[in-house]
């Protein structure tokens, strides 16, 4: 009988915890899956150069890179997927 009560209590606690976590996740503002640092690394891997500036936009990062030939290019990194693309392309 005691085992049964303990099992029921643990089940209720687990369900309550799971439901609370799900509710919290639904009400929390969406955070990017990719951090600013990760976005800069992804941009630098695709377009080698020195990072000059990283700006956080709504759902992406705008990164300026100084390339070895002296050109400054702007790269966009999606904050959710990590997709990298050169601005204007």
FENUR-V761706 format. One record per residue. N is the residue number from 1. SS is DSSP state (alpha for helix, beta for strand, coil for the rest). NEAR is the number of other ideal C-beta (glycine too) atoms within 10 Angstrom. Layout:
n ss near
N SS NEAR
N SS NEAR
//
This chain:
n ss near
1 coil 5
2 alpha 6
3 alpha 7
4 alpha 8
5 alpha 9
6 alpha 10
7 alpha 10
8 alpha 10
9 alpha 10
10 alpha 10
11 alpha 10
12 alpha 10
13 alpha 10
14 alpha 10
15 alpha 10
16 alpha 10
17 alpha 10
18 alpha 10
19 alpha 10
20 alpha 10
21 alpha 10
22 alpha 10
23 alpha 10
24 alpha 9
25 alpha 9
26 alpha 7
27 alpha 7
28 coil 8
29 coil 4
30 coil 9
31 coil 9
32 coil 19
33 coil 11
34 coil 20
35 coil 12
36 alpha 15
37 alpha 9
38 alpha 15
39 alpha 24
40 alpha 19
41 alpha 15
42 alpha 19
43 alpha 26
44 alpha 16
45 alpha 9
46 alpha 13
47 coil 15
48 coil 10
49 coil 18
50 beta 11
51 beta 14
52 beta 12
53 beta 12
54 beta 17
55 beta 11
56 beta 12
57 coil 10
58 coil 6
59 coil 11
60 beta 21
61 beta 24
62 beta 16
63 beta 25
64 beta 17
65 beta 22
66 beta 14
67 coil 12
68 coil 8
69 coil 6
70 coil 6
71 coil 9
72 beta 12
73 beta 16
74 beta 16
75 beta 25
76 beta 19
77 beta 25
78 beta 17
79 coil 22
80 coil 12
81 coil 12
82 coil 15
83 coil 12
84 beta 19
85 beta 13
86 beta 13
87 coil 11
88 coil 7
89 coil 6
//
